[in-house]
Each structure stands twice: as C-alpha cells, then as structure tokens.
Amino acid sequence: MQQSPLISVVLPVYNGADFLRETLDAILAQTQADFELLVINDGSSDGSENIIRSYSDSRIRYFHHPNKGFAYTLNRGIAEARGKYIARIDADDICLPERFRLQAEWLEQRPETAMVGCLITFIDEKGAVQGNWPEDRANVSNEQIRKALPTVNCIAHPGVMARTEVFRRFPYLDSQKPLEDYDMWLRLAGAGLVMEKVPEMLLWYRVHSASMTLSIIKKKNVFSRHFRCKRRYLSARLAQGKLNGFDLRVFAGMCKDLLTAIGKNIKQKL
C-alpha cells in the first residue's frame, strides 16, 4: 500500500504556459520533498499540457477536465489530495525553497492552527521585484488577521497551507468568484479557526496582464465586489443561525464598502 505524503500541493492551471515551467521547477526543488503535486489542467488551450507532460517526476499527479472554472478545479484537487496538509500555488508564482518545510513544521508544532500563510513579494512578467503588499506585511498573527479581515483581505491565496480536513470542510464556492479566497478566509474566521503566517517572505507573487489579481485590481469598482462577497457570506451565516461578533464586524466592513463604492460611482460620473 502506497504511503500518503505529508503534503499535497494543489496547482490549478488554465493557459499558464508562459510561467508554468518556472513554477513547477521551484516546487520540485523544495527542501521538504515529502509531497505530491496535483496539477489540474482546467481546459487549457495553450501549451500547458505539453509542459506538464514533459516532467517525469513520480510525485506529479496530472488531472485534466474541460474548462469548469477556478473553484471547481481547486475543489477537485482537494478531493484527490492524499496528504496531511494541502499547499496552494498558482501557475505563475514561485515558491522559495524552504516554503513547504517551514509551513509544515508550523502546522506540526501548532495543532491549534488550521491554516498558515507566508509573506509575499510582487514580481512582474520578467521577474523584477514590484514591491510588497502592505496588508500582507501588517497582518501576521491570528489576532491581526481576524482584526483586518472584516475590512480587507490580507492573506495571499497561493501562499497558504492548511490541514486537509479544513479545506474539505470549507470548499471553495463558485458563487463567490473572483473572491473565492477572501470568502474562505471569512468563513474560517467566522468559525473561530486559527489562521497565521510564517513571518518570512516565501513566495514570489507574479502580477501581470493576464493574472487574476491584476484583472480584479483593474475593475472599475473593487469595493462593489467586496460588498457583494461579504453580503453573500453574511446571508449564509444568517441562514445557518451562526452570526457572532466577528460577523458584526464584517457587516460594518460591508457597509463601508457600499458607501465607498457609491462614492466612487458618483465620482466617475462627474
């Protein structure tokens, strides 16, 4: 019987050929080698599949399906995972060599922690450093993260590692795209789960013309998206009869988002 790996790495790919090889090489070079790499091709139409199939590393498990979207692809990877922990990564980002080791050790030593992230640095298409994310650097402890989340997302999605049962208990919701990650953090915090970060920069986070992050940033009014995300989250919590103090702060953040969104809309029309 095959022994389960310590970590399952879930890597969704959709037309990621431009940066995929660099991402794969960085994963396979991790100092913590006890992992499986689940590469899930979400109906790519570029050369992604050829790149994936060019690797012969036995740790890679390859899956593909017609294009079904980000949440579906992530949930399929979670369902297929055999590891104790699940690490997230996207097809254009780069893990530093010690990332998996440090995050797995964090979870091993802190059984109360459900999920651990890391600090990130932004890079562009050519790998040039573009700076840091202030909300990321300012919110590292569970207390800081819980305080910030009702107002703003402060956790880089492709830099997290969580216990597998946590991901399965809180699957990604397609109804919350493109803020599936922010919605998940809200649900984890609302349920009282502990989220922390290894206080080290362990991920080069690429922002480029085709990236999901930049596509969200370029939207005319990101506050409208945050308002709708929080409204859907709170509606679900209300239906479950689980509203608590954290949710009241999310409600206050939602109202602030709405007012800011209205103000921006008015300004754009003037």
N, C-alpha and C positions, 0 to 999 in steps of 0.2 A: 504494500500500500504506500502511495506517494505521501511523503511528509509535507504538511502545509507550511508555506513560507511565513516568515514573520510579517512581511509587508506585501500588500497588493497595491501596485501603482496603477491608477486608472487614468489613461491617456486617451481622450476623445480626439478624433482627427476629422476635420472637414476642410478639404482643399488646403492642406497645410504644407505642401511640398517645399515651399521656399525656405522654411526654417526647421523642418521636421528632423532632418539628419542631425543637426546640431543638438536638438532637444534629446533625441534618442542616445546619442553618444554620451551626453552628460549624465543621463540616467544610468546607463550601463557602466559608467565609471565611478559610481558611488562607492564609498568605502564600506558601507553596510551592504553586503552583497546578497543577503538572505531576503530576496524579494522575487515576486513575479511581476511582469509588466504586461498589463492588459491593454492592448492597443485596439480601440474600437473605431473602425472606419465608418463614418456616418454618411455613406454615399458620395464620397469624394469623386470629382470628375477630372482632377489633375493627375499628377504623377505620384500622389501619396502612396498608393498601394504598391507600386514598384519599389519605392524606397523602403517601405516596411518589409516587404518580402526579400529584400536584399540582405537582411540580417539573419544570421543563423544561431543567435544566442538562444539556448534552451529555456531561458527564463521568459522569453516573449511568448505570449498567447495572443493570437490575432483573431479578431472578430470583425465582421462587416455586415452591414444591412443597408437597404435603401434609405435615403435621407429622411430622418424622423425627428431631427432636432436635438438640441444640446441636452435637455433634461432627460429625454428618453435614452440617449446614448450613455449618459452618466449612470442612470439607474440600471442599465444593462450591465455595465462594468461592475457596479456594486453587487448585483445579483450573482455575477460569475466569480467574484473575489473569494479566495481561499485563505487569505492571510488574517492574522490577528488584528492588524491595522490596515487602513486604506489611506494612501497618499494620493493627493491630487496634483496634476500638472497639465498644462496645455501645450499644444503642438508648436508653440513659438517661444516658449520660455526656457530658461536654462537653470538647472539646479547646481548649486555649488557642491563639491564632492562630499562634504560632511553632512548635508541636509538630512538624509534618511537616518543616519546614525544618531544624530543629536535629537531629532524629533522622537524616534522610537525610544531612546533612553529616557526622554522626558516623560513619556506615557508609561513606561515601565516603572519609573520611580515615583509617579504620582497617580495612583489608581483612582483618585477623585476627579482627574482631568478627563473630559470627554474628547476634546479636540485641541490640538496645538498648531499654531501657525508659525510664521517667521517674519523677519523684516525683509523688505524688498528694495531693489533699486531699479528705476526705469532705464531701459535702453531703447534705441531706435532700430531701424532695419539693418543698419551696419554694425550694430553692437556698441555704438557710442553711448556713454552714460548721459542720461537726460535729467537726472536728479532723483530725489526721494519723494515719498508720499507723506506729507506731514501728519495726517490722521493715523497712518500706519505706525510711524515712529513714536507718536504721543500716547498710544494705547497698547500696552503690552500685557499688563496683569489682568486677571479676570475682573477685578473691580473697575479698572479703567475701561475695559471693553464694554462691560454692562452699562456703564455710565454714558458711553459715547453712542452705542448702537441705536437708541431711540431717535437720535438726531441724524446720524451719518454712519455709513458703512466704513469700517476701519480695519477690515481683515481682507488680505489678498487671497482670493479663491484658489489660484493654482499653487499656493504655498502651504496648504493645510494638510495635516494628517490627523485622522480620528480613529477611534475604535470602530471596528467593522459593524458592530451591533448598533452603534449610534447612527451611522449612515443608513442602515436598513430600517431603523425606527423612524427616521426623518427623511424620507425620499425627496428628491427634487420635484418641484411642482412646475409643470409646463405652463400653468396659468400665470406664473409669476415671471415669465421671461420679459425682458432680458436681465432681471434682477433675481434669478433663482438662488444665487448665493446669499444675497442680503436677506431674502426671505428665510433661508435656512438658519442663518445666524440669529434672526429674531425668534424663530421657533425654538432653537436650542436655549437661548437666554430666557425666553418665556417659561420654559420647562424647568429652569433652575440649573441647567447643566453648566459645568465649568469650562471656559474657553480661555486659553492663554497663548502666549507666543514665546518661542525660544528667542531671547533678546539678542539675536545675531542676524546679520544680513546673509540669507541663504538662498536667495532666488533673484536672478536677473529677469525682470518682468518686461517683456517687449511690447511697446506701443507703436503701432504702425498703421498705415492707411486701411488695412483690411482687418485690424484687430477689433474684437468685440468691445473692449474698453474704450477705444477711440470713437467707435460708432455711437456709443452711449454719450460720451462727452460732447460730441458734435450735435446731438439732438438740441432742438431749439429751447426746450424747457425740461431739463432733467428733474426739476422739482416736481413736475406733474407725475413723472414715473415713480418717484419716491412716494408721493402721496397715494397713488393707486396701489403700490406694493403694500404699504402699511395699512391701508383700508382693507385690502383683502385678508391680510394677516389678522387684523383685529376682528373682522367679520367671522373668520373661522374660530378664533378664540371665544368670541361671544356665543357662537352656536354650540360650542363644547362646554360652555359654562365655566371657563377657566380663567377669566380675567383676574389679573393681580396687579400689584404695584408697578411692576415693570411695564405692563401693558398700558397703564395710565400714562406713563412717560412716553410710550410710543404714540399714544393718542395726541399728546401735546406736541410731539415732533411732527405728526401728520398734519396738525392744524397749522404749524409753522410752515411746512412745505406748501400747503394750499395757499396761504397768504403770499408766500414768496412767488409761487407760480403765477398767481393772479397779477401780482405786481409786475413781473417780467412780461406777461402777455400785454398788459396795458402799455408798458414802455415800448414794446416792439411795434405797437400800433400807432404810437405818437409820431 
